[in-house]
Amino acid sequence: MPTNKPPFTFHMEEEYLQKMKYIAKQETRSLGNLMTHLCKLHIIQYEEKHGAIILPE
C-alpha cells in the first residue's frame, strides 16, 4: 500500500535497536509504527510543558 509519509533515517546504538525491536514485537507493532507512536507521545508531553508548536504553512 503506498504511503504519503516521508522516509526518515537515523542512527542509533545497536543495543537500543535490539531493545526497540523487542518492545515492538511485545506490543504487536512494527518497529516503524512503534517509533511513530513514541514520537507522538513525546510531542504531546513537550507541548503540555511548553505550549503548542505552531508550524509555518
CHARMM internal coordinates of N, CA and C (Angstrom, degrees):
IC EDIT
DIST 1 N 1 CA 1.4411
DIST 1 CA 1 C 1.5307
ANGL 1 N 1 CA 1 C 108.04
DIST 1 C 2 N 1.3264
ANGL 1 CA 1 C 2 N 117.88
DIHE 1 N 1 CA 1 C 2 N 126.91
DIST 2 N 2 CA 1.4707
ANGL 1 C 2 N 2 CA 119.87
DIHE 1 CA 1 C 2 N 2 CA 179.71
DIST 2 CA 2 C 1.5310
ANGL 2 N 2 CA 2 C 111.02
DIHE 1 C 2 N 2 CA 2 C -68.64
DIST 2 C 3 N 1.3143
ANGL 2 CA 2 C 3 N 115.19
DIHE 2 N 2 CA 2 C 3 N 155.13
DIST 3 N 3 CA 1.4561
ANGL 2 C 3 N 3 CA 120.87
DIHE 2 CA 2 C 3 N 3 CA 179.40
DIST 3 CA 3 C 1.5202
ANGL 3 N 3 CA 3 C 109.73
DIHE 2 C 3 N 3 CA 3 C -132.48
DIST 3 C 4 N 1.3071
ANGL 3 CA 3 C 4 N 116.06
DIHE 3 N 3 CA 3 C 4 N 152.65
DIST 4 N 4 CA 1.4645
ANGL 3 C 4 N 4 CA 119.56
DIHE 3 CA 3 C 4 N 4 CA 175.14
DIST 4 CA 4 C 1.5308
ANGL 4 N 4 CA 4 C 110.73
DIHE 3 C 4 N 4 CA 4 C -100.38
DIST 4 C 5 N 1.3146
ANGL 4 CA 4 C 5 N 117.00
DIHE 4 N 4 CA 4 C 5 N 9.81
DIST 5 N 5 CA 1.4649
ANGL 4 C 5 N 5 CA 121.77
DIHE 4 CA 4 C 5 N 5 CA 179.86
DIST 5 CA 5 C 1.5312
ANGL 5 N 5 CA 5 C 108.98
DIHE 4 C 5 N 5 CA 5 C -79.06
DIST 5 C 6 N 1.3342
ANGL 5 CA 5 C 6 N 117.43
DIHE 5 N 5 CA 5 C 6 N 129.88
DIST 6 N 6 CA 1.4636
ANGL 5 C 6 N 6 CA 118.78
DIHE 5 CA 5 C 6 N 6 CA 178.79
DIST 6 CA 6 C 1.5275
ANGL 6 N 6 CA 6 C 111.00
DIHE 5 C 6 N 6 CA 6 C -72.42
DIST 6 C 7 N 1.3190
ANGL 6 CA 6 C 7 N 118.19
DIHE 6 N 6 CA 6 C 7 N 140.71
DIST 7 N 7 CA 1.4632
ANGL 6 C 7 N 7 CA 120.00
DIHE 6 CA 6 C 7 N 7 CA 177.19
DIST 7 CA 7 C 1.5279
ANGL 7 N 7 CA 7 C 109.95
DIHE 6 C 7 N 7 CA 7 C -70.98
DIST 7 C 8 N 1.3261
ANGL 7 CA 7 C 8 N 115.53
DIHE 7 N 7 CA 7 C 8 N 150.46
DIST 8 N 8 CA 1.4602
ANGL 7 C 8 N 8 CA 121.23
DIHE 7 CA 7 C 8 N 8 CA 179.91
DIST 8 CA 8 C 1.5229
ANGL 8 N 8 CA 8 C 107.44
DIHE 7 C 8 N 8 CA 8 C -143.82
DIST 8 C 9 N 1.3211
ANGL 8 CA 8 C 9 N 116.74
DIHE 8 N 8 CA 8 C 9 N 128.86
DIST 9 N 9 CA 1.4625
ANGL 8 C 9 N 9 CA 121.76
DIHE 8 CA 8 C 9 N 9 CA -178.70
DIST 9 CA 9 C 1.5175
ANGL 9 N 9 CA 9 C 109.23
DIHE 8 C 9 N 9 CA 9 C -120.72
DIST 9 C 10 N 1.3258
ANGL 9 CA 9 C 10 N 116.66
DIHE 9 N 9 CA 9 C 10 N 139.84
DIST 10 N 10 CA 1.4595
ANGL 9 C 10 N 10 CA 120.59
DIHE 9 CA 9 C 10 N 10 CA 175.14
DIST 10 CA 10 C 1.5223
ANGL 10 N 10 CA 10 C 108.87
DIHE 9 C 10 N 10 CA 10 C -148.09
DIST 10 C 11 N 1.3129
ANGL 10 CA 10 C 11 N 115.35
DIHE 10 N 10 CA 10 C 11 N 168.00
DIST 11 N 11 CA 1.4618
ANGL 10 C 11 N 11 CA 121.84
DIHE 10 CA 10 C 11 N 11 CA -178.72
DIST 11 CA 11 C 1.5180
ANGL 11 N 11 CA 11 C 109.38
DIHE 10 C 11 N 11 CA 11 C -104.90
DIST 11 C 12 N 1.3239
ANGL 11 CA 11 C 12 N 115.65
DIHE 11 N 11 CA 11 C 12 N 143.14
DIST 12 N 12 CA 1.4644
ANGL 11 C 12 N 12 CA 120.62
DIHE 11 CA 11 C 12 N 12 CA 174.15
DIST 12 CA 12 C 1.5206
ANGL 12 N 12 CA 12 C 108.72
DIHE 11 C 12 N 12 CA 12 C -146.71
DIST 12 C 13 N 1.3087
ANGL 12 CA 12 C 13 N 114.88
DIHE 12 N 12 CA 12 C 13 N 161.78
DIST 13 N 13 CA 1.4604
ANGL 12 C 13 N 13 CA 120.41
DIHE 12 CA 12 C 13 N 13 CA 178.26
DIST 13 CA 13 C 1.5323
ANGL 13 N 13 CA 13 C 109.61
DIHE 12 C 13 N 13 CA 13 C -61.72
DIST 13 C 14 N 1.3137
ANGL 13 CA 13 C 14 N 116.08
DIHE 13 N 13 CA 13 C 14 N 143.81
DIST 14 N 14 CA 1.4682
ANGL 13 C 14 N 14 CA 121.52
DIHE 13 CA 13 C 14 N 14 CA -179.90
DIST 14 CA 14 C 1.5280
ANGL 14 N 14 CA 14 C 111.47
DIHE 13 C 14 N 14 CA 14 C -56.77
DIST 14 C 15 N 1.3171
ANGL 14 CA 14 C 15 N 117.01
DIHE 14 N 14 CA 14 C 15 N -40.50
DIST 15 N 15 CA 1.4642
ANGL 14 C 15 N 15 CA 120.84
DIHE 14 CA 14 C 15 N 15 CA 179.91
DIST 15 CA 15 C 1.5344
ANGL 15 N 15 CA 15 C 110.56
DIHE 14 C 15 N 15 CA 15 C -60.09
DIST 15 C 16 N 1.3407
ANGL 15 CA 15 C 16 N 116.90
DIHE 15 N 15 CA 15 C 16 N -44.22
DIST 16 N 16 CA 1.4647
ANGL 15 C 16 N 16 CA 120.36
DIHE 15 CA 15 C 16 N 16 CA 179.33
DIST 16 CA 16 C 1.5218
ANGL 16 N 16 CA 16 C 110.73
DIHE 15 C 16 N 16 CA 16 C -63.68
DIST 16 C 17 N 1.3304
ANGL 16 CA 16 C 17 N 115.80
DIHE 16 N 16 CA 16 C 17 N -41.55
DIST 17 N 17 CA 1.4625
ANGL 16 C 17 N 17 CA 119.72
DIHE 16 CA 16 C 17 N 17 CA -179.82
DIST 17 CA 17 C 1.5252
ANGL 17 N 17 CA 17 C 110.66
DIHE 16 C 17 N 17 CA 17 C -60.89
DIST 17 C 18 N 1.3031
ANGL 17 CA 17 C 18 N 117.01
DIHE 17 N 17 CA 17 C 18 N -46.41
DIST 18 N 18 CA 1.4586
ANGL 17 C 18 N 18 CA 120.64
DIHE 17 CA 17 C 18 N 18 CA -178.99
DIST 18 CA 18 C 1.5308
ANGL 18 N 18 CA 18 C 110.99
DIHE 17 C 18 N 18 CA 18 C -63.95
DIST 18 C 19 N 1.3207
ANGL 18 CA 18 C 19 N 116.93
DIHE 18 N 18 CA 18 C 19 N -39.15
DIST 19 N 19 CA 1.4605
ANGL 18 C 19 N 19 CA 119.88
DIHE 18 CA 18 C 19 N 19 CA 178.58
DIST 19 CA 19 C 1.5216
ANGL 19 N 19 CA 19 C 111.51
DIHE 18 C 19 N 19 CA 19 C -69.37
DIST 19 C 20 N 1.3267
ANGL 19 CA 19 C 20 N 117.47
DIHE 19 N 19 CA 19 C 20 N -36.45
DIST 20 N 20 CA 1.4669
ANGL 19 C 20 N 20 CA 120.56
DIHE 19 CA 19 C 20 N 20 CA 177.13
DIST 20 CA 20 C 1.5352
ANGL 20 N 20 CA 20 C 110.18
DIHE 19 C 20 N 20 CA 20 C -66.32
DIST 20 C 21 N 1.3192
ANGL 20 CA 20 C 21 N 117.00
DIHE 20 N 20 CA 20 C 21 N -39.28
DIST 21 N 21 CA 1.4678
ANGL 20 C 21 N 21 CA 120.42
DIHE 20 CA 20 C 21 N 21 CA 176.33
DIST 21 CA 21 C 1.5192
ANGL 21 N 21 CA 21 C 110.58
DIHE 20 C 21 N 21 CA 21 C -62.21
DIST 21 C 22 N 1.3284
ANGL 21 CA 21 C 22 N 116.85
DIHE 21 N 21 CA 21 C 22 N -40.61
DIST 22 N 22 CA 1.4604
ANGL 21 C 22 N 22 CA 121.46
DIHE 21 CA 21 C 22 N 22 CA 178.09
DIST 22 CA 22 C 1.5329
ANGL 22 N 22 CA 22 C 110.45
DIHE 21 C 22 N 22 CA 22 C -61.50
DIST 22 C 23 N 1.3377
ANGL 22 CA 22 C 23 N 116.11
DIHE 22 N 22 CA 22 C 23 N -48.64
DIST 23 N 23 CA 1.4648
ANGL 22 C 23 N 23 CA 120.47
DIHE 22 CA 22 C 23 N 23 CA -179.77
DIST 23 CA 23 C 1.5233
ANGL 23 N 23 CA 23 C 110.31
DIHE 22 C 23 N 23 CA 23 C -61.17
DIST 23 C 24 N 1.3168
ANGL 23 CA 23 C 24 N 117.28
DIHE 23 N 23 CA 23 C 24 N -44.22
DIST 24 N 24 CA 1.4703
ANGL 23 C 24 N 24 CA 120.99
DIHE 23 CA 23 C 24 N 24 CA 179.56
DIST 24 CA 24 C 1.5292
ANGL 24 N 24 CA 24 C 110.10
DIHE 23 C 24 N 24 CA 24 C -58.09
DIST 24 C 25 N 1.3131
ANGL 24 CA 24 C 25 N 116.81
DIHE 24 N 24 CA 24 C 25 N -44.72
DIST 25 N 25 CA 1.4645
ANGL 24 C 25 N 25 CA 120.45
DIHE 24 CA 24 C 25 N 25 CA 179.89
DIST 25 CA 25 C 1.5273
ANGL 25 N 25 CA 25 C 110.84
DIHE 24 C 25 N 25 CA 25 C -63.56
DIST 25 C 26 N 1.3273
ANGL 25 CA 25 C 26 N 117.30
DIHE 25 N 25 CA 25 C 26 N -42.57
DIST 26 N 26 CA 1.4667
ANGL 25 C 26 N 26 CA 121.05
DIHE 25 CA 25 C 26 N 26 CA 179.74
DIST 26 CA 26 C 1.5250
ANGL 26 N 26 CA 26 C 111.42
DIHE 25 C 26 N 26 CA 26 C -62.90
DIST 26 C 27 N 1.3375
ANGL 26 CA 26 C 27 N 116.79
DIHE 26 N 26 CA 26 C 27 N -32.86
DIST 27 N 27 CA 1.4567
ANGL 26 C 27 N 27 CA 121.51
DIHE 26 CA 26 C 27 N 27 CA -178.71
DIST 27 CA 27 C 1.5237
ANGL 27 N 27 CA 27 C 112.77
DIHE 26 C 27 N 27 CA 27 C -94.96
DIST 27 C 28 N 1.3334
ANGL 27 CA 27 C 28 N 116.42
DIHE 27 N 27 CA 27 C 28 N 8.62
DIST 28 N 28 CA 1.4689
ANGL 27 C 28 N 28 CA 122.93
DIHE 27 CA 27 C 28 N 28 CA -179.34
DIST 28 CA 28 C 1.5273
ANGL 28 N 28 CA 28 C 110.95
DIHE 27 C 28 N 28 CA 28 C 52.01
DIST 28 C 29 N 1.3298
ANGL 28 CA 28 C 29 N 115.93
DIHE 28 N 28 CA 28 C 29 N 48.97
DIST 29 N 29 CA 1.4578
ANGL 28 C 29 N 29 CA 123.49
DIHE 28 CA 28 C 29 N 29 CA 177.75
DIST 29 CA 29 C 1.5201
ANGL 29 N 29 CA 29 C 108.48
DIHE 28 C 29 N 29 CA 29 C -125.38
DIST 29 C 30 N 1.3160
ANGL 29 CA 29 C 30 N 115.19
DIHE 29 N 29 CA 29 C 30 N 159.36
DIST 30 N 30 CA 1.4583
ANGL 29 C 30 N 30 CA 118.27
DIHE 29 CA 29 C 30 N 30 CA 168.33
DIST 30 CA 30 C 1.5213
ANGL 30 N 30 CA 30 C 107.10
DIHE 29 C 30 N 30 CA 30 C -78.33
DIST 30 C 31 N 1.3077
ANGL 30 CA 30 C 31 N 116.38
DIHE 30 N 30 CA 30 C 31 N 162.08
DIST 31 N 31 CA 1.4626
ANGL 30 C 31 N 31 CA 120.18
DIHE 30 CA 30 C 31 N 31 CA 178.12
DIST 31 CA 31 C 1.5251
ANGL 31 N 31 CA 31 C 109.87
DIHE 30 C 31 N 31 CA 31 C -62.65
DIST 31 C 32 N 1.3197
ANGL 31 CA 31 C 32 N 117.40
DIHE 31 N 31 CA 31 C 32 N -42.18
DIST 32 N 32 CA 1.4624
ANGL 31 C 32 N 32 CA 121.02
DIHE 31 CA 31 C 32 N 32 CA 178.67
DIST 32 CA 32 C 1.5161
ANGL 32 N 32 CA 32 C 112.23
DIHE 31 C 32 N 32 CA 32 C -61.64
DIST 32 C 33 N 1.3252
ANGL 32 CA 32 C 33 N 116.34
DIHE 32 N 32 CA 32 C 33 N -41.82
DIST 33 N 33 CA 1.4605
ANGL 32 C 33 N 33 CA 120.70
DIHE 32 CA 32 C 33 N 33 CA 178.70
DIST 33 CA 33 C 1.5205
ANGL 33 N 33 CA 33 C 110.63
DIHE 32 C 33 N 33 CA 33 C -64.88
DIST 33 C 34 N 1.3254
ANGL 33 CA 33 C 34 N 117.83
DIHE 33 N 33 CA 33 C 34 N -40.02
DIST 34 N 34 CA 1.4587
ANGL 33 C 34 N 34 CA 121.32
DIHE 33 CA 33 C 34 N 34 CA 177.95
DIST 34 CA 34 C 1.5235
ANGL 34 N 34 CA 34 C 110.62
DIHE 33 C 34 N 34 CA 34 C -63.20
DIST 34 C 35 N 1.3171
ANGL 34 CA 34 C 35 N 117.76
DIHE 34 N 34 CA 34 C 35 N -44.11
DIST 35 N 35 CA 1.4598
ANGL 34 C 35 N 35 CA 121.01
DIHE 34 CA 34 C 35 N 35 CA -180.00
DIST 35 CA 35 C 1.5274
ANGL 35 N 35 CA 35 C 111.06
DIHE 34 C 35 N 35 CA 35 C -63.36
DIST 35 C 36 N 1.3261
ANGL 35 CA 35 C 36 N 117.08
DIHE 35 N 35 CA 35 C 36 N -40.60
DIST 36 N 36 CA 1.4617
ANGL 35 C 36 N 36 CA 120.88
DIHE 35 CA 35 C 36 N 36 CA 176.88
DIST 36 CA 36 C 1.5212
ANGL 36 N 36 CA 36 C 110.31
DIHE 35 C 36 N 36 CA 36 C -62.55
DIST 36 C 37 N 1.3227
ANGL 36 CA 36 C 37 N 116.58
DIHE 36 N 36 CA 36 C 37 N -44.81
DIST 37 N 37 CA 1.4633
ANGL 36 C 37 N 37 CA 121.81
DIHE 36 CA 36 C 37 N 37 CA 179.32
DIST 37 CA 37 C 1.5318
ANGL 37 N 37 CA 37 C 110.83
DIHE 36 C 37 N 37 CA 37 C -59.61
DIST 37 C 38 N 1.3251
ANGL 37 CA 37 C 38 N 116.95
DIHE 37 N 37 CA 37 C 38 N -44.93
DIST 38 N 38 CA 1.4622
ANGL 37 C 38 N 38 CA 120.59
DIHE 37 CA 37 C 38 N 38 CA -179.56
DIST 38 CA 38 C 1.5277
ANGL 38 N 38 CA 38 C 111.35
DIHE 37 C 38 N 38 CA 38 C -66.21
DIST 38 C 39 N 1.3171
ANGL 38 CA 38 C 39 N 117.29
DIHE 38 N 38 CA 38 C 39 N -37.28
DIST 39 N 39 CA 1.4664
ANGL 38 C 39 N 39 CA 120.36
DIHE 38 CA 38 C 39 N 39 CA 176.51
DIST 39 CA 39 C 1.5224
ANGL 39 N 39 CA 39 C 110.39
DIHE 38 C 39 N 39 CA 39 C -62.91
DIST 39 C 40 N 1.3353
ANGL 39 CA 39 C 40 N 116.96
DIHE 39 N 39 CA 39 C 40 N -44.42
DIST 40 N 40 CA 1.4690
ANGL 39 C 40 N 40 CA 120.64
DIHE 39 CA 39 C 40 N 40 CA 178.49
DIST 40 CA 40 C 1.5231
ANGL 40 N 40 CA 40 C 110.70
DIHE 39 C 40 N 40 CA 40 C -59.69
DIST 40 C 41 N 1.3359
ANGL 40 CA 40 C 41 N 117.16
DIHE 40 N 40 CA 40 C 41 N -44.36
DIST 41 N 41 CA 1.4664
ANGL 40 C 41 N 41 CA 120.40
DIHE 40 CA 40 C 41 N 41 CA 179.19
DIST 41 CA 41 C 1.5237
ANGL 41 N 41 CA 41 C 111.77
DIHE 40 C 41 N 41 CA 41 C -61.39
DIST 41 C 42 N 1.3203
ANGL 41 CA 41 C 42 N 116.43
DIHE 41 N 41 CA 41 C 42 N -41.48
DIST 42 N 42 CA 1.4584
ANGL 41 C 42 N 42 CA 120.18
DIHE 41 CA 41 C 42 N 42 CA -179.39
DIST 42 CA 42 C 1.5315
ANGL 42 N 42 CA 42 C 110.62
DIHE 41 C 42 N 42 CA 42 C -66.79
DIST 42 C 43 N 1.3139
ANGL 42 CA 42 C 43 N 117.45
DIHE 42 N 42 CA 42 C 43 N -40.96
DIST 43 N 43 CA 1.4687
ANGL 42 C 43 N 43 CA 120.94
DIHE 42 CA 42 C 43 N 43 CA 177.79
DIST 43 CA 43 C 1.5228
ANGL 43 N 43 CA 43 C 110.21
DIHE 42 C 43 N 43 CA 43 C -61.48
DIST 43 C 44 N 1.3166
ANGL 43 CA 43 C 44 N 117.49
DIHE 43 N 43 CA 43 C 44 N -43.96
DIST 44 N 44 CA 1.4676
ANGL 43 C 44 N 44 CA 121.27
DIHE 43 CA 43 C 44 N 44 CA 178.23
DIST 44 CA 44 C 1.5282
ANGL 44 N 44 CA 44 C 109.99
DIHE 43 C 44 N 44 CA 44 C -59.38
DIST 44 C 45 N 1.3241
ANGL 44 CA 44 C 45 N 117.60
DIHE 44 N 44 CA 44 C 45 N -47.69
DIST 45 N 45 CA 1.4598
ANGL 44 C 45 N 45 CA 121.35
DIHE 44 CA 44 C 45 N 45 CA 179.87
DIST 45 CA 45 C 1.5294
ANGL 45 N 45 CA 45 C 111.46
DIHE 44 C 45 N 45 CA 45 C -62.43
DIST 45 C 46 N 1.3143
ANGL 45 CA 45 C 46 N 116.58
DIHE 45 N 45 CA 45 C 46 N -42.30
DIST 46 N 46 CA 1.4591
ANGL 45 C 46 N 46 CA 121.40
DIHE 45 CA 45 C 46 N 46 CA 179.96
DIST 46 CA 46 C 1.5228
ANGL 46 N 46 CA 46 C 110.43
DIHE 45 C 46 N 46 CA 46 C -61.88
DIST 46 C 47 N 1.3378
ANGL 46 CA 46 C 47 N 116.27
DIHE 46 N 46 CA 46 C 47 N -46.76
DIST 47 N 47 CA 1.4595
ANGL 46 C 47 N 47 CA 120.15
DIHE 46 CA 46 C 47 N 47 CA -177.81
DIST 47 CA 47 C 1.5273
ANGL 47 N 47 CA 47 C 111.99
DIHE 46 C 47 N 47 CA 47 C -68.58
DIST 47 C 48 N 1.3172
ANGL 47 CA 47 C 48 N 117.44
DIHE 47 N 47 CA 47 C 48 N -31.82
DIST 48 N 48 CA 1.4635
ANGL 47 C 48 N 48 CA 119.86
DIHE 47 CA 47 C 48 N 48 CA 175.58
DIST 48 CA 48 C 1.5266
ANGL 48 N 48 CA 48 C 110.52
DIHE 47 C 48 N 48 CA 48 C -63.36
DIST 48 C 49 N 1.3139
ANGL 48 CA 48 C 49 N 116.95
DIHE 48 N 48 CA 48 C 49 N -35.64
DIST 49 N 49 CA 1.4575
ANGL 48 C 49 N 49 CA 121.87
DIHE 48 CA 48 C 49 N 49 CA -178.40
DIST 49 CA 49 C 1.5280
ANGL 49 N 49 CA 49 C 112.53
DIHE 48 C 49 N 49 CA 49 C -83.69
DIST 49 C 50 N 1.3428
ANGL 49 CA 49 C 50 N 117.02
DIHE 49 N 49 CA 49 C 50 N -39.91
DIST 50 N 50 CA 1.4661
ANGL 49 C 50 N 50 CA 121.48
DIHE 49 CA 49 C 50 N 50 CA -170.36
DIST 50 CA 50 C 1.5262
ANGL 50 N 50 CA 50 C 114.80
DIHE 49 C 50 N 50 CA 50 C -112.64
DIST 50 C 51 N 1.3145
ANGL 50 CA 50 C 51 N 117.46
DIHE 50 N 50 CA 50 C 51 N -4.87
DIST 51 N 51 CA 1.4552
ANGL 50 C 51 N 51 CA 120.85
DIHE 50 CA 50 C 51 N 51 CA -176.84
DIST 51 CA 51 C 1.5222
ANGL 51 N 51 CA 51 C 111.46
DIHE 50 C 51 N 51 CA 51 C 95.91
DIST 51 C 52 N 1.3124
ANGL 51 CA 51 C 52 N 114.57
DIHE 51 N 51 CA 51 C 52 N 165.93
DIST 52 N 52 CA 1.4668
ANGL 51 C 52 N 52 CA 120.54
DIHE 51 CA 51 C 52 N 52 CA -175.98
DIST 52 CA 52 C 1.5265
ANGL 52 N 52 CA 52 C 111.12
DIHE 51 C 52 N 52 CA 52 C -63.28
DIST 52 C 53 N 1.3022
ANGL 52 CA 52 C 53 N 115.54
DIHE 52 N 52 CA 52 C 53 N 142.38
DIST 53 N 53 CA 1.4594
ANGL 52 C 53 N 53 CA 122.16
DIHE 52 CA 52 C 53 N 53 CA 174.79
DIST 53 CA 53 C 1.5283
ANGL 53 N 53 CA 53 C 106.75
DIHE 52 C 53 N 53 CA 53 C -88.73
DIST 53 C 54 N 1.3124
ANGL 53 CA 53 C 54 N 116.04
DIHE 53 N 53 CA 53 C 54 N 120.35
DIST 54 N 54 CA 1.4604
ANGL 53 C 54 N 54 CA 121.06
DIHE 53 CA 53 C 54 N 54 CA 178.95
DIST 54 CA 54 C 1.5311
ANGL 54 N 54 CA 54 C 107.47
DIHE 53 C 54 N 54 CA 54 C -99.82
DIST 54 C 55 N 1.3118
ANGL 54 CA 54 C 55 N 115.88
DIHE 54 N 54 CA 54 C 55 N 117.75
DIST 55 N 55 CA 1.4587
ANGL 54 C 55 N 55 CA 120.48
DIHE 54 CA 54 C 55 N 55 CA -179.12
DIST 55 CA 55 C 1.5231
ANGL 55 N 55 CA 55 C 110.52
DIHE 54 C 55 N 55 CA 55 C -91.83
DIST 55 C 56 N 1.3229
ANGL 55 CA 55 C 56 N 117.42
DIHE 55 N 55 CA 55 C 56 N 142.34
DIST 56 N 56 CA 1.4659
ANGL 55 C 56 N 56 CA 119.79
DIHE 55 CA 55 C 56 N 56 CA 176.45
DIST 56 CA 56 C 1.5253
ANGL 56 N 56 CA 56 C 109.98
DIHE 55 C 56 N 56 CA 56 C -67.32
DIST 56 C 57 N 1.3018
ANGL 56 CA 56 C 57 N 115.56
DIHE 56 N 56 CA 56 C 57 N 146.79
DIST 57 N 57 CA 1.4753
ANGL 56 C 57 N 57 CA 118.75
DIHE 56 CA 56 C 57 N 57 CA -179.64
DIST 57 CA 57 C 1.4966
ANGL 57 N 57 CA 57 C 111.85
DIHE 56 C 57 N 57 CA 57 C -88.06
END
COOR INIT
IC SEED 1 N 1 CA 1 C
IC BUILD
